Amino acid sequence: MIRQWKRGQGVFGKETCADCASLIQTLCKHRRPHLAEELLLELKCEGFLPDNRTLSAMMLCYADSGLLPQAQAIWEEMLYSSFVPSVQVISDLIDIYAKSGLFDEVIKILDQLSSLRTFDFLPQVYSLAISCFGKGGQLELMEDTLKKMVSKGFWVDSATGNAFVVYYSLHGSLAEMEAAYDRLKRSRLLIEREGIRAMSFAYIKERKFYRLSEFLRDVGLGRKNLGNLIWNLLLLSYSANFKMKTLQREFLKMLEAGFHPDLTTFNIRALAFSRMSLLWDLHLGLEHMKHDKVAPDLVTYGCIVDAYLDRRLARNLEFALSKMHVDNSPVLSTDPFVFEVFGKGDFHSSSEAFMEFKRQRKWTYRELIKIYLRKQHRSKHIFWNY
């Protein structure tokens, strides 16, 4: 094995430092850590010293294979030698421990690096550990790590502050999530897109739409760097409870503020109009979409089909769709958070099932509508001539 590696790498003479990290990674990928271990022993027997990359690869191979004592031995060998593990290697090691639920090992890594105080990237490692604990729902460990980080004089950056908000949104209560958001504001850091989405999902999950609207106003409706995210979520908070007048008023304010509605904006309103059987408002929305050159998707078509069938106006559906491009291929571009509130309409759900069942077929909206109406005709005896 070693001779083949030497020939492949062009290693001759009395070179003393060897890099065979790629070979070890390949062996580990094929679940052969014992061969990687044999390679490392052969290197040493041949008089070669494994370099930083090789030791790092071997350590990760051991850890990924569940051979923790061996991985820890290499970690300590590197830590107290001239070799410095890179941030990426430490990140990979932390990820492996986190997947196995070995959060104590992550704490040990932090303590060891902190005691040495010779690594410029220590703040990054603290951030990695916070993210690791947060993903695993270990909120107390996440808090303790933050306190240690601050006590050592390290600055909490925007990414770390926002991560706290995200993980409390996923694993904590609404009160804990809001406390994390208040702490972020006191630090004079802005909540970013991921944090806004996470908090909004938490409010939506608990059906706390008023608190969602208050949160969005606190974030600020004028943040154009977020596109239409804030406005779309605000409109969703009103449409969820079918507050149609407020929905329309806030939509007009959105336009006045200089924001341009996107597909998700239009579909939030269309879903509310469809569920309330407000066909005239639904058609006005479609005209607005056409004027703004926003192409409809499967959700938009579903709003029309479901609204007309709910009102038993299947005969009029052809007229309603006459100005739309029913021969286009179906697409789904609406932001998924809309479905957390409204779910998926009957036409939308059925169409996805049809397309999943026959993936090879080239579908159009027209074909999906025909199949759906035949299905409805059989189940509800609806007459349709399309």
C-alpha positions in Angstrom: 0.0 0.0 0.0 2.7 2.4 1.0 4.7 1.7 -2.2 1.7 2.3 -4.4 1.1 5.6 -2.6 4.7 6.6 -3.0 4.7 5.9 -6.7 1.4 7.8 -7.1 2.7 10.8 -5.2 6.1 10.8 -6.7 7.8 10.5 -3.2 11.4 9.4 -3.4 14.6 9.7 -1.5 14.7 10.8 2.1 11.6 13.0 2.4 10.4 12.8 6.1 7.0 14.5 5.9 4.1 12.7 4.2 0.7 13.9 3.1 -1.7 11.1 2.3 -4.9 12.8 3.6 -6.8 12.2 0.4 -6.1 8.4 0.6 -7.2 8.3 4.2 -10.4 10.2 3.4 -11.2 7.8 0.6 -10.7 4.8 2.9 -12.9 6.4 5.5 -15.6 7.1 2.9 -15.7 3.4 2.1 -15.9 2.6 5.8 -12.4 1.1 6.0 -10.8 2.9 9.0 -8.6 -0.2 9.8 -6.9 0.2 6.4 -6.4 3.9 7.0 -4.8 2.9 10.4 -2.5 0.4 8.7 -1.5 3.1 6.2 -0.5 5.4 9.1 1.5 2.7 10.8 3.3 1.9 7.5 4.2 5.5 7.1 5.8 5.6 10.5 7.6 2.3 9.9 9.0 3.7 6.6 10.4 6.7 8.4 7.8 9.2 7.3 6.1 11.7 9.7 2.4 12.3 9.0 1.8 15.9 8.3 -1.0 18.1 9.6 -3.5 17.2 6.9 -2.8 13.5 7.3 -3.2 13.5 11.1 -6.4 15.6 10.7 -7.8 13.2 8.2 -7.0 10.2 10.4 -8.5 11.8 13.5 -11.8 12.6 11.6 -11.8 9.0 10.2 -11.5 7.6 13.7 -14.2 9.9 15.0 -16.6 9.2 12.1 -16.1 5.5 12.6 -17.0 5.7 16.3 -13.4 5.0 17.4 -13.3 7.9 19.9 -10.3 7.0 22.0 -8.1 6.9 18.9 -9.5 10.2 17.6 -8.9 11.8 21.0 -5.4 10.5 21.1 -4.6 12.2 17.7 -6.4 15.4 18.8 -4.2 15.7 21.9 -1.1 14.8 19.9 -1.8 17.6 17.5 -2.9 20.0 20.2 0.4 19.8 22.1 2.7 19.6 19.1 3.7 22.1 16.4 0.6 21.1 14.3 -2.3 23.5 14.5 -5.7 22.0 13.6 -7.6 24.2 11.2 -11.0 25.8 11.9 -12.5 23.5 9.2 -11.1 20.4 10.9 -12.4 21.5 14.3 -15.8 22.2 12.7 -15.9 18.7 11.1 -14.9 17.1 14.5 -17.6 19.1 16.4 -20.2 18.1 13.8 -19.3 14.4 14.1 -19.6 14.6 17.9 -22.9 16.4 17.7 -24.4 13.8 15.4 -23.6 11.2 18.0 -24.9 13.3 20.8 -21.5 13.6 22.4 -21.9 17.2 23.5 -19.5 16.7 26.5 -16.7 16.1 23.9 -17.5 19.4 22.3 -17.2 21.1 25.7 -13.9 19.4 26.2 -12.6 20.7 22.9 -13.6 24.2 23.9 -11.9 23.9 27.3 -8.7 22.5 25.9 -8.4 25.3 23.3 -9.3 28.0 25.8 -6.7 26.8 28.3 -3.9 27.1 25.6 -5.0 30.5 24.4 -2.7 30.2 21.4 -5.3 30.0 18.7 -6.5 33.2 16.9 -9.6 31.4 15.7 -10.9 30.7 19.2 -13.9 33.1 18.8 -14.9 31.1 15.6 -14.7 27.8 17.6 -17.0 29.3 20.2 -19.5 30.2 17.5 -19.3 26.7 16.0 -20.0 25.2 19.4 -23.0 27.5 20.0 -24.3 26.5 16.6 -23.7 22.8 17.5 -25.6 23.0 20.8 -28.4 25.0 19.2 -29.0 22.5 16.4 -29.1 19.7 19.0 -31.6 21.6 21.1 -29.1 22.0 24.0 -30.2 25.5 24.9 -28.6 25.5 28.4 -25.2 24.4 26.9 -25.6 27.1 24.3 -26.2 29.8 27.0 -23.3 28.6 29.0 -21.0 28.7 26.0 -22.1 32.3 25.2 -21.4 33.4 28.8 -17.9 31.8 28.6 -17.3 33.5 25.2 -18.3 36.9 26.6 -16.3 36.4 29.8 -13.1 35.9 27.7 -13.7 39.2 26.0 -14.8 37.9 22.7 -17.3 39.9 20.7 -20.7 38.3 19.8 -21.2 39.0 16.1 -24.4 39.2 14.2 -24.3 35.6 13.0 -24.0 34.2 16.5 -26.7 36.6 17.9 -29.1 35.6 15.1 -28.3 31.9 15.7 -29.6 32.3 19.2 -32.9 33.6 17.9 -33.2 30.8 15.4 -32.4 28.0 17.9 -34.8 29.4 20.5 -37.4 29.7 17.8 -36.9 26.0 17.0 -36.5 24.5 20.4 -37.6 27.0 23.0 -40.9 28.5 24.1 -42.3 31.8 22.6 -41.2 33.6 25.8 -37.6 32.3 25.5 -37.6 33.2 21.8 -38.8 36.7 22.5 -36.2 37.1 25.2 -33.4 36.1 22.8 -34.8 38.6 20.3 -34.8 41.4 22.9 -31.2 40.5 23.8 -30.2 40.8 20.2 -31.8 44.3 20.0 -30.0 45.4 23.2 -26.8 44.3 21.5 -27.7 46.7 18.7 -27.6 43.9 16.2 -30.2 43.6 13.4 -32.2 40.4 13.1 -31.6 38.9 9.7 -33.7 36.9 7.2 -33.2 33.5 8.8 -34.0 34.8 12.3 -37.2 36.6 11.0 -38.4 33.4 9.2 -37.7 31.3 12.3 -39.5 33.5 14.7 -42.4 33.9 12.2 -42.7 30.1 11.8 -42.8 29.8 15.6 -45.7 32.4 15.9 -47.5 30.7 13.0 -47.1 27.3 14.5 -48.8 28.5 17.7 -51.4 30.5 15.7 -50.3 33.7 17.4 -51.0 36.0 14.4 -51.4 39.2 16.4 -48.0 38.7 18.0 -46.5 37.9 14.6 -47.8 41.3 13.2 -46.4 43.2 16.2 -43.0 41.5 15.8 -42.9 42.3 12.1 -43.7 46.0 12.8 -41.0 46.1 15.5 -38.4 44.6 13.0 -39.4 47.4 10.5 -41.5 47.4 7.4 -39.1 49.5 5.5 -36.2 47.1 5.3 -35.8 46.7 1.6 -32.7 44.6 1.9 -35.1 41.8 2.9 -37.2 42.1 -0.3 -40.9 41.5 0.4 -40.4 39.1 3.3 -41.6 41.4 6.1 -44.7 42.6 4.1 -45.6 39.1 2.9 -45.5 37.8 6.5 -47.6 40.8 7.7 -50.2 40.2 5.0 -50.2 36.5 5.9 -50.9 37.4 9.6 -54.1 39.2 8.5 -55.2 36.8 5.8 -54.9 33.9 8.3 -57.8 35.2 10.2 -59.5 36.5 7.0 -59.3 40.2 8.1 -60.0 41.2 4.6 -60.3 45.0 5.1 -57.1 45.1 7.0 -55.4 42.9 4.4 -56.4 45.3 1.7 -55.4 48.3 3.7 -51.9 46.9 4.4 -51.5 45.8 0.8 -52.1 49.4 -0.3 -49.6 50.7 2.3 -47.1 48.2 0.9 -47.5 49.8 -2.6 -47.3 53.3 -1.2 -44.0 52.4 0.6 -42.4 51.6 -2.8 -42.5 47.8 -2.6 -43.5 45.7 -5.6 -45.7 42.7 -5.0 -44.2 39.3 -5.9 -45.9 36.0 -6.6 -46.1 35.1 -2.9 -47.7 38.5 -2.2 -50.4 37.9 -4.8 -51.0 34.3 -3.8 -51.4 35.2 -0.1 -54.3 37.5 -1.1 -55.6 35.0 -3.7 -55.8 32.3 -1.1 -57.8 34.5 1.2 -60.1 35.6 -1.6 -60.6 32.0 -2.7 -61.4 30.6 0.7 -63.9 33.5 1.2 -65.3 32.9 -2.3 -64.6 36.6 -3.2 -64.5 35.9 -7.0 -64.5 39.6 -8.0 -61.5 40.4 -5.8 -59.8 37.2 -7.0 -60.1 38.4 -10.6 -58.9 41.9 -9.7 -55.8 40.3 -8.2 -55.2 38.3 -11.4 -55.4 41.5 -13.4 -52.9 43.2 -11.1 -50.6 40.2 -11.5 -50.9 40.5 -15.3 -50.2 44.2 -15.2 -47.1 43.7 -13.1 -46.0 40.8 -15.3 -46.0 38.3 -12.4 -46.6 34.8 -13.8 -49.0 32.6 -11.8 -48.0 29.3 -10.4 -49.8 26.1 -9.3 -51.1 27.9 -6.2 -52.7 30.7 -8.2 -54.5 28.2 -10.5 -55.6 26.3 -7.5 -57.2 29.4 -6.0 -59.3 29.9 -9.1 -60.3 26.2 -9.6 -61.1 25.7 -5.9 -63.1 28.9 -5.6 -65.3 28.2 -8.6 -65.9 24.6 -7.6 -66.8 25.6 -4.1 -69.4 27.9 -5.5 -70.6 25.2 -7.9 -69.7 27.4 -10.9 -67.7 24.8 -12.8 -69.4 25.8 -16.0 -67.9 29.3 -15.7 -64.3 28.1 -15.0 -63.4 28.1 -18.7 -64.2 31.8 -18.9 -62.3 32.5 -15.7 -59.2 30.8 -17.1 -59.5 32.2 -20.6 -56.9 35.0 -20.1 -54.4 32.7 -18.5 -51.7 30.5 -20.1 -53.2 27.1 -19.3 -50.9 25.3 -21.7 -47.8 26.3 -19.7 -46.0 23.7 -17.7 -46.9 23.8 -14.0 -44.4 25.5 -11.6 -44.5 26.1 -7.8 -42.7 29.2 -6.7 -44.8 30.4 -3.7 -42.8 30.7 -0.5 -43.5 27.6 1.6 -44.4 29.6 4.8 -47.8 30.3 3.1 -48.7 26.6 3.3 -48.0 26.7 7.1 -51.1 28.9 7.4 -53.4 27.9 4.6 -52.2 24.4 3.9 -52.6 23.2 0.3 -55.8 23.5 -1.6 -57.6 20.5 -3.1 -56.5 21.2 -6.7 -52.9 21.9 -5.6 -52.6 18.7 -3.6 -54.3 16.6 -6.3 -52.1 18.1 -9.0 -48.9 17.3 -7.1 -50.1 13.7 -6.6 -50.8 13.4 -10.3 -47.4 14.8 -11.3 -45.6 12.6 -8.7 -47.3 9.5 -10.0 -46.4 10.1 -13.6 -43.1 12.0 -13.5 -42.2 11.3 -17.1 -45.2 13.0 -18.5 -45.0 16.6 -19.6 -47.8 18.2 -17.7 -49.7 21.4 -18.5 -52.2 23.3 -16.3 -54.9 22.4 -18.8 -54.3 18.7 -18.4 -54.2 18.9 -14.6 -57.5 20.8 -14.6 -59.1 18.2 -16.9 -58.0 15.3 -14.7 -59.1 17.1 -11.5 -62.5 17.9 -12.9 -63.1 14.3 -14.0 -62.1 13.2 -10.6 -64.6 15.7 -9.0 -67.3 14.7 -11.5 -67.0 11.0 -10.5 -67.0 11.9 -6.8 -69.6 14.7 -6.7 -71.4 14.3 -10.1 -70.3 17.7 -11.3 -71.1 18.3 -15.0 -68.2 19.9 -16.9 -67.6 20.7 -20.5 -64.0 21.9 -20.9 
